[in-house]
Amino acid sequence: MQEETVQPQDAGNSAKSLEQQLAEAQAAIGQMREQQRDQMLRALADAENARKRYQAEATNAQKYALERFAEELLPVMDSLEAALKTRDVSGIELTLRQLASALDKAAVREIAPLPGERFDPHRHQAMAAVEADSAPNTVVAVMQKGYQLHDRVLRPALVTVAKAVEKSGGNPISDTDLD
């Protein structure tokens, strides 16, 4: 059997080759790290730019939210001023219709309960309670209409509500006493 001996020259070449491969691998890793760092910085910059853009859009949306509504009210203002100059009742009625139309376009709805309608504390504000022929806790009269924007109450309707009629003994009549 013959033993193979490693020549020093072969060992030097393989060591050099390993060092060269290691250096190339480290260079490749460094290049990949630099690319990843660059991609990360770009992603962070994009996110920051998007955040600033959305923040500016939100600020403008808040600032100019009423722009369309205000534009709808300008002709109403013009008509009202013209009607006041001429003291024309029909002009004032026309202006009221224009205002109602502008409010309708802005999704502002009246809260005007009818007499006998059940009192709703979320949409109505009781200004007085009076003895009436109608059932207790029902609307007797509307003192001032209320308004709501979509489902949010801007101003509740001011109403007078019915209370139970008191007997001569001072005890109120309940619904069961009427049967």
Solvent accessible surface area in square Angstrom, and as a share of the most:
residue,aa,sasa,rsa
1,M,239,1.07
2,Q,171,0.76
3,E,156,0.70
4,E,171,0.77
5,T,103,0.60
6,V,116,0.67
7,Q,101,0.45
8,P,113,0.71
9,Q,140,0.62
10,D,82,0.43
11,A,47,0.37
12,G,41,0.39
13,N,92,0.47
14,S,61,0.39
15,A,47,0.37
16,K,144,0.61
17,S,47,0.30
18,L,118,0.59
19,E,118,0.53
20,Q,108,0.48
21,Q,104,0.46
22,L,105,0.52
23,A,57,0.44
24,E,100,0.45
25,A,49,0.38
26,Q,111,0.49
27,A,68,0.53
28,A,48,0.37
29,I,79,0.40
30,G,37,0.36
31,Q,118,0.53
32,M,111,0.49
33,R,166,0.61
34,E,102,0.46
35,Q,100,0.44
36,Q,117,0.52
37,R,131,0.48
38,D,59,0.30
39,Q,122,0.54
40,M,108,0.48
41,L,78,0.39
42,R,157,0.57
43,A,62,0.48
44,L,106,0.53
45,A,52,0.40
46,D,95,0.49
47,A,62,0.48
48,E,68,0.30
49,N,84,0.43
50,A,25,0.19
51,R,123,0.45
52,K,112,0.47
53,R,125,0.45
54,Y,134,0.51
55,Q,104,0.46
56,A,55,0.42
57,E,95,0.42
58,A,54,0.42
59,T,74,0.43
60,N,80,0.41
61,A,63,0.49
62,Q,148,0.66
63,K,139,0.59
64,Y,118,0.45
65,A,71,0.55
66,L,129,0.64
67,E,94,0.42
68,R,198,0.72
69,F,50,0.21
70,A,48,0.37
71,E,96,0.43
72,E,61,0.27
73,L,52,0.26
74,L,110,0.55
75,P,64,0.41
76,V,12,0.07
77,M,107,0.48
78,D,89,0.46
79,S,25,0.16
80,L,67,0.34
81,E,88,0.39
82,A,57,0.44
83,A,4,0.03
84,L,105,0.52
85,K,173,0.73
86,T,96,0.56
87,R,203,0.74
88,D,61,0.32
89,V,104,0.60
90,S,68,0.44
91,G,16,0.16
92,I,72,0.36
93,E,90,0.40
94,L,86,0.43
95,T,6,0.04
96,L,117,0.58
97,R,150,0.55
98,Q,58,0.26
99,L,60,0.30
100,A,58,0.45
101,S,51,0.33
102,A,3,0.02
103,L,39,0.19
104,D,79,0.41
105,K,139,0.59
106,A,32,0.25
107,A,17,0.13
108,V,20,0.11
109,R,109,0.40
110,E,93,0.42
111,I,1,0.01
112,A,48,0.37
113,P,8,0.05
114,L,128,0.64
115,P,99,0.62
116,G,44,0.42
117,E,66,0.30
118,R,153,0.56
119,F,48,0.20
120,D,41,0.21
121,P,95,0.60
122,H,151,0.67
123,R,79,0.29
124,H,5,0.02
125,Q,86,0.38
126,A,48,0.38
127,M,93,0.42
128,A,46,0.35
129,A,54,0.42
130,V,59,0.34
131,E,90,0.41
132,A,23,0.18
133,D,157,0.81
134,S,44,0.29
135,A,52,0.40
136,P,38,0.24
137,N,80,0.41
138,T,10,0.06
139,V,0,0.00
140,V,47,0.27
141,A,46,0.35
142,V,52,0.30
143,M,117,0.52
144,Q,77,0.34
145,K,81,0.34
146,G,0,0.00
147,Y,51,0.19
148,Q,37,0.16
149,L,65,0.33
150,H,127,0.57
151,D,134,0.69
152,R,179,0.65
153,V,51,0.29
154,L,99,0.49
155,R,97,0.35
156,P,41,0.26
157,A,0,0.00
158,L,39,0.19
159,V,0,0.00
160,T,16,0.09
161,V,12,0.07
162,A,2,0.02
163,K,83,0.35
164,A,26,0.20
165,V,60,0.34
166,E,89,0.40
167,K,100,0.42
168,S,129,0.83
169,G,70,0.67
170,G,43,0.41
171,N,103,0.53
172,P,81,0.51
173,I,42,0.21
174,S,52,0.34
175,D,87,0.45
176,T,107,0.62
177,D,74,0.39
178,L,125,0.62
179,D,158,0.82
